[in-house]
Amino acid sequence: MGDHCEQTMRRLSTYIDRELSESEVKKVKAHLDDCPPCEQVFDFQAEMKRLVRKECCTHDAPSRLLEWVRQLATEKPKPAR
């Protein structure tokens, strides 16, 4: 994994959440367009987030699952190795 890939992976979550500046969005998007492995990671994470939102953000989800998702959402991310 190259330096550009590592930088992109660090920004991926905030990219998916649309929390980056316009210039950062352009950098991440340009890298994803040129790097199929990073694009696959992005696709996976974006789909996972969509599924969690769809399945867990309803009143039908079990309370333990809702609590677990809330806990994950508020935890500080672990540093990349």
PDB file with SEQRES, HELIX, SHEET and CRYST1 records, atoms N, CA, C and O in Angstrom:
SEQRES   1 A   81  MET GLY ASP HIS CYS GLU GLN THR MET ARG ARG LEU SER          
SEQRES   2 A   81  THR TYR ILE ASP ARG GLU LEU SER GLU SER GLU VAL LYS          
SEQRES   3 A   81  LYS VAL LYS ALA HIS LEU ASP ASP CYS PRO PRO CYS GLU          
SEQRES   4 A   81  GLN VAL PHE ASP PHE GLN ALA GLU MET LYS ARG LEU VAL          
SEQRES   5 A   81  ARG LYS GLU CYS CYS THR HIS ASP ALA PRO SER ARG LEU          
SEQRES   6 A   81  LEU GLU TRP VAL ARG GLN LEU ALA THR GLU LYS PRO LYS          
SEQRES   7 A   81  PRO ALA ARG                                                  
HELIX    1 AA1 ASP A    3  ILE A   16  1                                  14    
HELIX    2 AA2 GLU A   22  ASP A   34  1                                  13    
HELIX    3 AA3 PRO A   36  CYS A   56  1                                  21    
HELIX    4 AA4 SER A   63  THR A   74  1                                  12    
CRYST1    1.000    1.000    1.000  90.00  90.00  90.00 P 1           1          
ATOM      1  N   MET A   1       0.859  -1.177   0.000  1.00  0.00           N  
ATOM      2  CA  MET A   1       0.000   0.000   0.000  1.00  0.00           C  
ATOM      3  C   MET A   1       0.898   1.229   0.000  1.00  0.00           C  
ATOM      4  O   MET A   1       1.758   1.382   0.867  1.00  0.00           O  
ATOM      5  N   GLY A   2       0.694   2.090  -0.964  1.00  0.00           N  
ATOM      6  CA  GLY A   2       1.497   3.295  -1.083  1.00  0.00           C  
ATOM      7  C   GLY A   2       1.014   4.408  -0.175  1.00  0.00           C  
ATOM      8  O   GLY A   2      -0.009   4.291   0.499  1.00  0.00           O  
ATOM      9  N   ASP A   3       1.774   5.490  -0.176  1.00  0.00           N  
ATOM     10  CA  ASP A   3       1.457   6.648   0.662  1.00  0.00           C  
ATOM     11  C   ASP A   3       0.093   7.246   0.319  1.00  0.00           C  
ATOM     12  O   ASP A   3      -0.667   7.618   1.212  1.00  0.00           O  
ATOM     13  N   HIS A   4      -0.216   7.336  -0.981  1.00  0.00           N  
ATOM     14  CA  HIS A   4      -1.514   7.887  -1.387  1.00  0.00           C  
ATOM     15  C   HIS A   4      -2.661   6.995  -0.901  1.00  0.00           C  
ATOM     16  O   HIS A   4      -3.713   7.488  -0.495  1.00  0.00           O  
ATOM     17  N   CYS A   5      -2.444   5.691  -0.948  1.00  0.00           N  
ATOM     18  CA  CYS A   5      -3.475   4.761  -0.454  1.00  0.00           C  
ATOM     19  C   CYS A   5      -3.684   4.945   1.046  1.00  0.00           C  
ATOM     20  O   CYS A   5      -4.821   4.983   1.516  1.00  0.00           O  
ATOM     21  N   GLU A   6      -2.598   5.057   1.791  1.00  0.00           N  
ATOM     22  CA  GLU A   6      -2.711   5.230   3.245  1.00  0.00           C  
ATOM     23  C   GLU A   6      -3.437   6.530   3.580  1.00  0.00           C  
ATOM     24  O   GLU A   6      -4.285   6.558   4.472  1.00  0.00           O  
ATOM     25  N   GLN A   7      -3.104   7.606   2.866  1.00  0.00           N  
ATOM     26  CA  GLN A   7      -3.779   8.882   3.100  1.00  0.00           C  
ATOM     27  C   GLN A   7      -5.273   8.764   2.788  1.00  0.00           C  
ATOM     28  O   GLN A   7      -6.113   9.285   3.521  1.00  0.00           O  
ATOM     29  N   THR A   8      -5.587   8.082   1.707  1.00  0.00           N  
ATOM     30  CA  THR A   8      -6.989   7.902   1.322  1.00  0.00           C  
ATOM     31  C   THR A   8      -7.728   7.074   2.364  1.00  0.00           C  
ATOM     32  O   THR A   8      -8.853   7.411   2.735  1.00  0.00           O  
ATOM     33  N   MET A   9      -7.113   5.995   2.841  1.00  0.00           N  
ATOM     34  CA  MET A   9      -7.762   5.144   3.838  1.00  0.00           C  
ATOM     35  C   MET A   9      -8.028   5.921   5.125  1.00  0.00           C  
ATOM     36  O   MET A   9      -9.049   5.701   5.777  1.00  0.00           O  
ATOM     37  N   ARG A  10      -7.125   6.823   5.499  1.00  0.00           N  
ATOM     38  CA  ARG A  10      -7.343   7.628   6.707  1.00  0.00           C  
ATOM     39  C   ARG A  10      -8.521   8.587   6.537  1.00  0.00           C  
ATOM     40  O   ARG A  10      -9.191   8.924   7.513  1.00  0.00           O  
ATOM     41  N   ARG A  11      -8.776   9.024   5.310  1.00  0.00           N  
ATOM     42  CA  ARG A  11      -9.857   9.983   5.051  1.00  0.00           C  
ATOM     43  C   ARG A  11     -11.165   9.322   4.637  1.00  0.00           C  
ATOM     44  O   ARG A  11     -12.179  10.005   4.493  1.00  0.00           O  
ATOM     45  N   LEU A  12     -11.162   8.022   4.445  1.00  0.00           N  
ATOM     46  CA  LEU A  12     -12.309   7.357   3.846  1.00  0.00           C  
ATOM     47  C   LEU A  12     -13.600   7.528   4.643  1.00  0.00           C  
ATOM     48  O   LEU A  12     -14.650   7.810   4.066  1.00  0.00           O  
ATOM     49  N   SER A  13     -13.531   7.364   5.932  1.00  0.00           N  
ATOM     50  CA  SER A  13     -14.733   7.475   6.752  1.00  0.00           C  
ATOM     51  C   SER A  13     -15.322   8.886   6.672  1.00  0.00           C  
ATOM     52  O   SER A  13     -16.532   9.054   6.526  1.00  0.00           O  
ATOM     53  N   THR A  14     -14.461   9.886   6.770  1.00  0.00           N  
ATOM     54  CA  THR A  14     -14.967  11.259   6.689  1.00  0.00           C  
ATOM     55  C   THR A  14     -15.411  11.599   5.263  1.00  0.00           C  
ATOM     56  O   THR A  14     -16.286  12.444   5.072  1.00  0.00           O  
ATOM     57  N   TYR A  15     -14.822  10.956   4.278  1.00  0.00           N  
ATOM     58  CA  TYR A  15     -15.263  11.118   2.886  1.00  0.00           C  
ATOM     59  C   TYR A  15     -16.676  10.563   2.725  1.00  0.00           C  
ATOM     60  O   TYR A  15     -17.547  11.216   2.149  1.00  0.00           O  
ATOM     61  N   ILE A  16     -16.895   9.357   3.235  1.00  0.00           N  
ATOM     62  CA  ILE A  16     -18.210   8.720   3.150  1.00  0.00           C  
ATOM     63  C   ILE A  16     -19.259   9.562   3.884  1.00  0.00           C  
ATOM     64  O   ILE A  16     -20.398   9.683   3.432  1.00  0.00           O  
ATOM     65  N   ASP A  17     -18.863  10.134   5.007  1.00  0.00           N  
ATOM     66  CA  ASP A  17     -19.788  10.949   5.807  1.00  0.00           C  
ATOM     67  C   ASP A  17     -19.928  12.380   5.290  1.00  0.00           C  
ATOM     68  O   ASP A  17     -20.664  13.183   5.864  1.00  0.00           O  
ATOM     69  N   ARG A  18     -19.217  12.694   4.203  1.00  0.00           N  
ATOM     70  CA  ARG A  18     -19.253  14.029   3.588  1.00  0.00           C  
ATOM     71  C   ARG A  18     -18.815  15.111   4.565  1.00  0.00           C  
ATOM     72  O   ARG A  18     -19.447  16.161   4.681  1.00  0.00           O  
ATOM     73  N   GLU A  19     -17.713  14.829   5.267  1.00  0.00           N  
ATOM     74  CA  GLU A  19     -17.200  15.771   6.254  1.00  0.00           C  
ATOM     75  C   GLU A  19     -15.848  16.368   5.844  1.00  0.00           C  
ATOM     76  O   GLU A  19     -15.176  16.989   6.667  1.00  0.00           O  
ATOM     77  N   LEU A  20     -15.449  16.189   4.596  1.00  0.00           N  
ATOM     78  CA  LEU A  20     -14.181  16.727   4.122  1.00  0.00           C  
ATOM     79  C   LEU A  20     -14.403  18.052   3.401  1.00  0.00           C  
ATOM     80  O   LEU A  20     -15.502  18.353   2.937  1.00  0.00           O  
ATOM     81  N   SER A  21     -13.346  18.819   3.321  1.00  0.00           N  
ATOM     82  CA  SER A  21     -13.407  20.053   2.535  1.00  0.00           C  
ATOM     83  C   SER A  21     -13.498  19.680   1.054  1.00  0.00           C  
ATOM     84  O   SER A  21     -13.242  18.540   0.668  1.00  0.00           O  
ATOM     85  N   GLU A  22     -13.859  20.650   0.249  1.00  0.00           N  
ATOM     86  CA  GLU A  22     -13.998  20.405  -1.185  1.00  0.00           C  
ATOM     87  C   GLU A  22     -12.674  19.934  -1.805  1.00  0.00           C  
ATOM     88  O   GLU A  22     -12.666  19.048  -2.659  1.00  0.00           O  
ATOM     89  N   SER A  23     -11.570  20.528  -1.375  1.00  0.00           N  
ATOM     90  CA  SER A  23     -10.278  20.125  -1.943  1.00  0.00           C  
ATOM     91  C   SER A  23      -9.901  18.703  -1.521  1.00  0.00           C  
ATOM     92  O   SER A  23      -9.328  17.957  -2.314  1.00  0.00           O  
ATOM     93  N   GLU A  24     -10.216  18.325  -0.285  1.00  0.00           N  
ATOM     94  CA  GLU A  24      -9.938  16.960   0.167  1.00  0.00           C  
ATOM     95  C   GLU A  24     -10.818  15.956  -0.567  1.00  0.00           C  
ATOM     96  O   GLU A  24     -10.361  14.868  -0.914  1.00  0.00           O  
ATOM     97  N   VAL A  25     -12.066  16.310  -0.803  1.00  0.00           N  
ATOM     98  CA  VAL A  25     -12.974  15.435  -1.548  1.00  0.00           C  
ATOM     99  C   VAL A  25     -12.402  15.159  -2.931  1.00  0.00           C  
ATOM    100  O   VAL A  25     -12.406  14.018  -3.392  1.00  0.00           O  
ATOM    101  N   LYS A  26     -11.912  16.200  -3.589  1.00  0.00           N  
ATOM    102  CA  LYS A  26     -11.341  16.039  -4.924  1.00  0.00           C  
ATOM    103  C   LYS A  26     -10.142  15.091  -4.901  1.00  0.00           C  
ATOM    104  O   LYS A  26      -9.994  14.250  -5.788  1.00  0.00           O  
ATOM    105  N   LYS A  27      -9.284  15.228  -3.878  1.00  0.00           N  
ATOM    106  CA  LYS A  27      -8.104  14.356  -3.774  1.00  0.00           C  
ATOM    107  C   LYS A  27      -8.515  12.900  -3.574  1.00  0.00           C  
ATOM    108  O   LYS A  27      -7.999  12.005  -4.244  1.00  0.00           O  
ATOM    109  N   VAL A  28      -9.448  12.668  -2.648  1.00  0.00           N  
ATOM    110  CA  VAL A  28      -9.887  11.299  -2.373  1.00  0.00           C  
ATOM    111  C   VAL A  28     -10.562  10.711  -3.604  1.00  0.00           C  
ATOM    112  O   VAL A  28     -10.281   9.576  -3.990  1.00  0.00           O  
ATOM    113  N   LYS A  29     -11.451  11.482  -4.221  1.00  0.00           N  
ATOM    114  CA  LYS A  29     -12.157  10.987  -5.403  1.00  0.00           C  
ATOM    115  C   LYS A  29     -11.181  10.666  -6.531  1.00  0.00           C  
ATOM    116  O   LYS A  29     -11.316   9.636  -7.192  1.00  0.00           O  
ATOM    117  N   ALA A  30     -10.211  11.527  -6.754  1.00  0.00           N  
ATOM    118  CA  ALA A  30      -9.221  11.286  -7.808  1.00  0.00           C  
ATOM    119  C   ALA A  30      -8.446  10.000  -7.525  1.00  0.00           C  
ATOM    120  O   ALA A  30      -8.183   9.218  -8.439  1.00  0.00           O  
ATOM    121  N   HIS A  31      -8.084   9.782  -6.275  1.00  0.00           N  
ATOM    122  CA  HIS A  31      -7.358   8.558  -5.939  1.00  0.00           C  
ATOM    123  C   HIS A  31      -8.241   7.331  -6.136  1.00  0.00           C  
ATOM    124  O   HIS A  31      -7.799   6.332  -6.703  1.00  0.00           O  
ATOM    125  N   LEU A  32      -9.480   7.400  -5.673  1.00  0.00           N  
ATOM    126  CA  LEU A  32     -10.390   6.262  -5.825  1.00  0.00           C  
ATOM    127  C   LEU A  32     -10.630   5.941  -7.293  1.00  0.00           C  
ATOM    128  O   LEU A  32     -10.741   4.772  -7.662  1.00  0.00           O  
ATOM    129  N   ASP A  33     -10.710   6.965  -8.127  1.00  0.00           N  
ATOM    130  CA  ASP A  33     -10.918   6.750  -9.562  1.00  0.00           C  
ATOM    131  C   ASP A  33      -9.735   6.032 -10.208  1.00  0.00           C  
ATOM    132  O   ASP A  33      -9.905   5.323 -11.200  1.00  0.00           O  
ATOM    133  N   ASP A  34      -8.534   6.215  -9.648  1.00  0.00           N  
ATOM    134  CA  ASP A  34      -7.318   5.636 -10.230  1.00  0.00           C  
ATOM    135  C   ASP A  34      -6.798   4.404  -9.507  1.00  0.00           C  
ATOM    136  O   ASP A  34      -5.811   3.810  -9.941  1.00  0.00           O  
ATOM    137  N   CYS A  35      -7.440   4.008  -8.412  1.00  0.00           N  
ATOM    138  CA  CYS A  35      -6.906   2.905  -7.602  1.00  0.00           C  
ATOM    139  C   CYS A  35      -8.019   1.896  -7.286  1.00  0.00           C  
ATOM    140  O   CYS A  35      -8.741   2.062  -6.303  1.00  0.00           O  
ATOM    141  N   PRO A  36      -8.161   0.855  -8.111  1.00  0.00           N  
ATOM    142  CA  PRO A  36      -9.219  -0.131  -7.885  1.00  0.00           C  
ATOM    143  C   PRO A  36      -9.216  -0.770  -6.487  1.00  0.00           C  
ATOM    144  O   PRO A  36     -10.300  -0.980  -5.941  1.00  0.00           O  
ATOM    145  N   PRO A  37      -8.065  -1.092  -5.874  1.00  0.00           N  
ATOM    146  CA  PRO A  37      -8.122  -1.667  -4.523  1.00  0.00           C  
ATOM    147  C   PRO A  37      -8.738  -0.705  -3.499  1.00  0.00           C  
ATOM    148  O   PRO A  37      -9.539  -1.120  -2.661  1.00  0.00           O  
ATOM    149  N   CYS A  38      -8.369   0.565  -3.567  1.00  0.00           N  
ATOM    150  CA  CYS A  38      -8.955   1.535  -2.634  1.00  0.00           C  
ATOM    151  C   CYS A  38     -10.436   1.756  -2.937  1.00  0.00           C  
ATOM    152  O   CYS A  38     -11.244   1.941  -2.027  1.00  0.00           O  
ATOM    153  N   GLU A  39     -10.779   1.733  -4.212  1.00  0.00           N  
ATOM    154  CA  GLU A  39     -12.184   1.875  -4.595  1.00  0.00           C  
ATOM    155  C   GLU A  39     -13.012   0.714  -4.040  1.00  0.00           C  
ATOM    156  O   GLU A  39     -14.157   0.911  -3.633  1.00  0.00           O  
ATOM    157  N   GLN A  40     -12.447  -0.480  -4.022  1.00  0.00           N  
ATOM    158  CA  GLN A  40     -13.161  -1.635  -3.457  1.00  0.00           C  
ATOM    159  C   GLN A  40     -13.385  -1.456  -1.961  1.00  0.00           C  
ATOM    160  O   GLN A  40     -14.456  -1.780  -1.448  1.00  0.00           O  
ATOM    161  N   VAL A  41     -12.384  -0.943  -1.263  1.00  0.00           N  
ATOM    162  CA  VAL A  41     -12.541  -0.682   0.174  1.00  0.00           C  
ATOM    163  C   VAL A  41     -13.631   0.359   0.382  1.00  0.00           C  
ATOM    164  O   VAL A  41     -14.488   0.205   1.253  1.00  0.00           O  
ATOM    165  N   PHE A  42     -13.598   1.415  -0.418  1.00  0.00           N  
ATOM    166  CA  PHE A  42     -14.627   2.448  -0.331  1.00  0.00           C  
ATOM    167  C   PHE A  42     -16.015   1.860  -0.568  1.00  0.00           C  
ATOM    168  O   PHE A  42     -16.939   2.107   0.207  1.00  0.00           O  
ATOM    169  N   ASP A  43     -16.156   1.086  -1.636  1.00  0.00           N  
ATOM    170  CA  ASP A  43     -17.459   0.483  -1.955  1.00  0.00           C  
ATOM    171  C   ASP A  43     -17.962  -0.376  -0.803  1.00  0.00           C  
ATOM    172  O   ASP A  43     -19.141  -0.325  -0.451  1.00  0.00           O  
ATOM    173  N   PHE A  44     -17.063  -1.165  -0.215  1.00  0.00           N  
ATOM    174  CA  PHE A  44     -17.441  -2.030   0.901  1.00  0.00           C  
ATOM    175  C   PHE A  44     -17.891  -1.193   2.095  1.00  0.00           C  
ATOM    176  O   PHE A  44     -18.949  -1.449   2.671  1.00  0.00           O  
ATOM    177  N   GLN A  45     -17.089  -0.190   2.469  1.00  0.00           N  
ATOM    178  CA  GLN A  45     -17.426   0.618   3.643  1.00  0.00           C  
ATOM    179  C   GLN A  45     -18.707   1.422   3.428  1.00  0.00           C  
ATOM    180  O   GLN A  45     -19.520   1.555   4.342  1.00  0.00           O  
ATOM    181  N   ALA A  46     -18.885   1.952   2.231  1.00  0.00           N  
ATOM    182  CA  ALA A  46     -20.097   2.719   1.947  1.00  0.00           C  
ATOM    183  C   ALA A  46     -21.334   1.819   2.010  1.00  0.00           C  
ATOM    184  O   ALA A  46     -22.366   2.211   2.554  1.00  0.00           O  
ATOM    185  N   GLU A  47     -21.221   0.611   1.450  1.00  0.00           N  
ATOM    186  CA  GLU A  47     -22.350  -0.330   1.492  1.00  0.00           C  
ATOM    187  C   GLU A  47     -22.626  -0.779   2.926  1.00  0.00           C  
ATOM    188  O   GLU A  47     -23.785  -0.903   3.323  1.00  0.00           O  
ATOM    189  N   MET A  48     -21.581  -1.020   3.697  1.00  0.00           N  
ATOM    190  CA  MET A  48     -21.755  -1.420   5.099  1.00  0.00           C  
ATOM    191  C   MET A  48     -22.474  -0.315   5.868  1.00  0.00           C  
ATOM    192  O   MET A  48     -23.392  -0.590   6.641  1.00  0.00           O  
ATOM    193  N   LYS A  49     -22.065   0.914   5.659  1.00  0.00           N  
ATOM    194  CA  LYS A  49     -22.712   2.027   6.342  1.00  0.00           C  
ATOM    195  C   LYS A  49     -24.181   2.136   5.922  1.00  0.00           C  
ATOM    196  O   LYS A  49     -25.050   2.386   6.758  1.00  0.00           O  
ATOM    197  N   ARG A  50     -24.453   1.951   4.638  1.00  0.00           N  
ATOM    198  CA  ARG A  50     -25.828   2.007   4.149  1.00  0.00           C  
ATOM    199  C   ARG A  50     -26.675   0.923   4.798  1.00  0.00           C  
ATOM    200  O   ARG A  50     -27.804   1.175   5.219  1.00  0.00           O  
ATOM    201  N   LEU A  51     -26.124  -0.292   4.877  1.00  0.00           N  
ATOM    202  CA  LEU A  51     -26.870  -1.403   5.480  1.00  0.00           C  
ATOM    203  C   LEU A  51     -27.107  -1.185   6.967  1.00  0.00           C  
ATOM    204  O   LEU A  51     -28.195  -1.459   7.472  1.00  0.00           O  
ATOM    205  N   VAL A  52     -26.098  -0.697   7.665  1.00  0.00           N  
ATOM    206  CA  VAL A  52     -26.262  -0.428   9.093  1.00  0.00           C  
ATOM    207  C   VAL A  52     -27.347   0.619   9.292  1.00  0.00           C  
ATOM    208  O   VAL A  52     -28.213   0.476  10.155  1.00  0.00           O  
ATOM    209  N   ARG A  53     -27.291   1.668   8.491  1.00  0.00           N  
ATOM    210  CA  ARG A  53     -28.303   2.728   8.599  1.00  0.00           C  
ATOM    211  C   ARG A  53     -29.693   2.162   8.317  1.00  0.00           C  
ATOM    212  O   ARG A  53     -30.652   2.469   9.025  1.00  0.00           O  
ATOM    213  N   LYS A  54     -29.792   1.342   7.287  1.00  0.00           N  
ATOM    214  CA  LYS A  54     -31.097   0.779   6.902  1.00  0.00           C  
ATOM    215  C   LYS A  54     -31.634  -0.184   7.952  1.00  0.00           C  
ATOM    216  O   LYS A  54     -32.811  -0.127   8.307  1.00  0.00           O  
ATOM    217  N   GLU A  55     -30.770  -1.072   8.451  1.00  0.00           N  
ATOM    218  CA  GLU A  55     -31.226  -2.134   9.344  1.00  0.00           C  
ATOM    219  C   GLU A  55     -31.247  -1.742  10.815  1.00  0.00           C  
ATOM    220  O   GLU A  55     -32.027  -2.289  11.594  1.00  0.00           O  
ATOM    221  N   CYS A  56     -30.406  -0.811  11.191  1.00  0.00           N  
ATOM    222  CA  CYS A  56     -30.267  -0.500  12.614  1.00  0.00           C  
ATOM    223  C   CYS A  56     -30.941   0.798  13.028  1.00  0.00           C  
ATOM    224  O   CYS A  56     -31.133   1.039  14.219  1.00  0.00           O  
ATOM    225  N   CYS A  57     -31.288   1.603  12.104  1.00  0.00           N  
ATOM    226  CA  CYS A  57     -31.869   2.899  12.436  1.00  0.00           C  
ATOM    227  C   CYS A  57     -33.382   2.876  12.302  1.00  0.00           C  
ATOM    228  O   CYS A  57     -34.004   3.848  11.874  1.00  0.00           O  
ATOM    229  N   THR A  58     -33.947   1.757  12.672  1.00  0.00           N  
ATOM    230  CA  THR A  58     -35.398   1.632  12.690  1.00  0.00           C  
ATOM    231  C   THR A  58     -35.800   1.171  14.077  1.00  0.00           C  
ATOM    232  O   THR A  58     -34.963   0.739  14.869  1.00  0.00           O  
ATOM    233  N   HIS A  59     -37.042   1.263  14.353  1.00  0.00           N  
ATOM    234  CA  HIS A  59     -37.528   0.796  15.654  1.00  0.00           C  
ATOM    235  C   HIS A  59     -37.658  -0.722  15.690  1.00  0.00           C  
ATOM    236  O   HIS A  59     -37.932  -1.297  16.744  1.00  0.00           O  
ATOM    237  N   ASP A  60     -37.462  -1.379  14.541  1.00  0.00           N  
ATOM    238  CA  ASP A  60     -37.554  -2.823  14.479  1.00  0.00           C  
ATOM    239  C   ASP A  60     -36.270  -3.521  14.925  1.00  0.00           C  
ATOM    240  O   ASP A  60     -36.294  -4.711  15.240  1.00  0.00           O  
ATOM    241  N   ALA A  61     -35.160  -2.801  14.955  1.00  0.00           N  
ATOM    242  CA  ALA A  61     -33.889  -3.407  15.332  1.00  0.00           C  
ATOM    243  C   ALA A  61     -33.901  -3.727  16.830  1.00  0.00           C  
ATOM    244  O   ALA A  61     -34.466  -2.972  17.622  1.00  0.00           O  
ATOM    245  N   PRO A  62     -33.277  -4.848  17.218  1.00  0.00           N  
ATOM    246  CA  PRO A  62     -33.205  -5.190  18.648  1.00  0.00           C  
ATOM    247  C   PRO A  62     -32.448  -4.112  19.423  1.00  0.00           C  
ATOM    248  O   PRO A  62     -31.502  -3.519  18.905  1.00  0.00           O  
ATOM    249  N   SER A  63     -32.857  -3.868  20.632  1.00  0.00           N  
ATOM    250  CA  SER A  63     -32.250  -2.801  21.431  1.00  0.00           C  
ATOM    251  C   SER A  63     -30.748  -3.033  21.648  1.00  0.00           C  
ATOM    252  O   SER A  63     -29.973  -2.077  21.663  1.00  0.00           O  
ATOM    253  N   ARG A  64     -30.334  -4.299  21.815  1.00  0.00           N  
ATOM    254  CA  ARG A  64     -28.896  -4.575  21.981  1.00  0.00           C  
ATOM    255  C   ARG A  64     -28.113  -4.158  20.746  1.00  0.00           C  
ATOM    256  O   ARG A  64     -27.011  -3.621  20.866  1.00  0.00           O  
ATOM    257  N   LEU A  65     -28.661  -4.394  19.571  1.00  0.00           N  
ATOM    258  CA  LEU A  65     -27.995  -4.010  18.331  1.00  0.00           C  
ATOM    259  C   LEU A  65     -27.914  -2.493  18.212  1.00  0.00           C  
ATOM    260  O   LEU A  65     -26.872  -1.950  17.846  1.00  0.00           O  
ATOM    261  N   LEU A  66     -29.005  -1.817  18.518  1.00  0.00           N  
ATOM    262  CA  LEU A  66     -29.008  -0.365  18.465  1.00  0.00           C  
ATOM    263  C   LEU A  66     -27.958   0.215  19.410  1.00  0.00           C  
ATOM    264  O   LEU A  66     -27.229   1.136  19.040  1.00  0.00           O  
ATOM    265  N   GLU A  67     -27.881  -0.313  20.608  1.00  0.00           N  
ATOM    266  CA  GLU A  67     -26.906   0.170  21.586  1.00  0.00           C  
ATOM    267  C   GLU A  67     -25.480  -0.091  21.115  1.00  0.00           C  
ATOM    268  O   GLU A  67     -24.614   0.769  21.275  1.00  0.00           O  
ATOM    269  N   TRP A  68     -25.223  -1.253  20.541  1.00  0.00           N  
ATOM    270  CA  TRP A  68     -23.896  -1.593  20.033  1.00  0.00           C  
ATOM    271  C   TRP A  68     -23.481  -0.640  18.913  1.00  0.00           C  
ATOM    272  O   TRP A  68     -22.341  -0.178  18.881  1.00  0.00           O  
ATOM    273  N   VAL A  69     -24.398  -0.349  18.003  1.00  0.00           N  
ATOM    274  CA  VAL A  69     -24.105   0.567  16.895  1.00  0.00           C  
ATOM    275  C   VAL A  69     -23.849   1.974  17.430  1.00  0.00           C  
ATOM    276  O   VAL A  69     -22.930   2.652  16.970  1.00  0.00           O  
ATOM    277  N   ARG A  70     -24.645   2.416  18.389  1.00  0.00           N  
ATOM    278  CA  ARG A  70     -24.426   3.741  18.984  1.00  0.00           C  
ATOM    279  C   ARG A  70     -23.060   3.811  19.653  1.00  0.00           C  
ATOM    280  O   ARG A  70     -22.363   4.820  19.546  1.00  0.00           O  
ATOM    281  N   GLN A  71     -22.682   2.750  20.335  1.00  0.00           N  
ATOM    282  CA  GLN A  71     -21.378   2.707  21.000  1.00  0.00           C  
ATOM    283  C   GLN A  71     -20.252   2.773  19.966  1.00  0.00           C  
ATOM    284  O   GLN A  71     -19.291   3.521  20.146  1.00  0.00           O  
ATOM    285  N   LEU A  72     -20.361   2.006  18.898  1.00  0.00           N  
ATOM    286  CA  LEU A  72     -19.346   2.045  17.839  1.00  0.00           C  
ATOM    287  C   LEU A  72     -19.244   3.432  17.214  1.00  0.00           C  
ATOM    288  O   LEU A  72     -18.151   3.901  16.898  1.00  0.00           O  
ATOM    289  N   ALA A  73     -20.369   4.069  17.043  1.00  0.00           N  
ATOM    290  CA  ALA A  73     -20.388   5.378  16.391  1.00  0.00           C  
ATOM    291  C   ALA A  73     -19.717   6.452  17.238  1.00  0.00           C  
ATOM    292  O   ALA A  73     -19.219   7.440  16.699  1.00  0.00           O  
ATOM    293  N   THR A  74     -19.697   6.271  18.555  1.00  0.00           N  
ATOM    294  CA  THR A  74     -19.113   7.292  19.422  1.00  0.00           C  
ATOM    295  C   THR A  74     -17.686   6.982  19.832  1.00  0.00           C  
ATOM    296  O   THR A  74     -17.017   7.832  20.420  1.00  0.00           O  
ATOM    297  N   GLU A  75     -17.202   5.775  19.533  1.00  0.00           N  
ATOM    298  CA  GLU A  75     -15.822   5.423  19.875  1.00  0.00           C  
ATOM    299  C   GLU A  75     -14.841   6.174  18.995  1.00  0.00           C  
ATOM    300  O   GLU A  75     -15.122   6.486  17.838  1.00  0.00           O  
ATOM    301  N   LYS A  76     -13.683   6.457  19.573  1.00  0.00           N  
ATOM    302  CA  LYS A  76     -12.612   7.059  18.802  1.00  0.00           C  
ATOM    303  C   LYS A  76     -11.988   5.997  17.915  1.00  0.00           C  
ATOM    304  O   LYS A  76     -11.739   4.885  18.381  1.00  0.00           O  
ATOM    305  N   PRO A  77     -11.727   6.307  16.642  1.00  0.00           N  
ATOM    306  CA  PRO A  77     -11.119   5.300  15.760  1.00  0.00           C  
ATOM    307  C   PRO A  77      -9.723   4.914  16.247  1.00  0.00           C  
ATOM    308  O   PRO A  77      -8.970   5.743  16.758  1.00  0.00           O  
ATOM    309  N   LYS A  78      -9.408   3.651  16.076  1.00  0.00           N  
ATOM    310  CA  LYS A  78      -8.081   3.152  16.446  1.00  0.00           C  
ATOM    311  C   LYS A  78      -7.103   3.544  15.356  1.00  0.00           C  
ATOM    312  O   LYS A  78      -7.450   3.532  14.175  1.00  0.00           O  
ATOM    313  N   PRO A  79      -5.871   3.896  15.744  1.00  0.00           N  
ATOM    314  CA  PRO A  79      -4.882   4.278  14.733  1.00  0.00           C  
ATOM    315  C   PRO A  79      -4.590   3.116  13.773  1.00  0.00           C  
ATOM    316  O   PRO A  79      -4.580   1.949  14.164  1.00  0.00           O  
ATOM    317  N   ALA A  80      -4.357   3.468  12.524  1.00  0.00           N  
ATOM    318  CA  ALA A  80      -4.004   2.448  11.523  1.00  0.00           C  
ATOM    319  C   ALA A  80      -2.614   1.919  11.816  1.00  0.00           C  
ATOM    320  O   ALA A  80      -1.747   2.647  12.300  1.00  0.00           O  
ATOM    321  N   ARG A  81      -2.413   0.657  11.519  1.00  0.00           N  
ATOM    322  CA  ARG A  81      -1.098   0.059  11.783  1.00  0.00           C  
ATOM    323  C   ARG A  81      -0.187   0.208  10.611  1.00  0.00           C  
ATOM    324  O   ARG A  81       0.959  -0.237  10.659  1.00  0.00           O  
TER     325      ARG A  81                                                      
END                                                                             
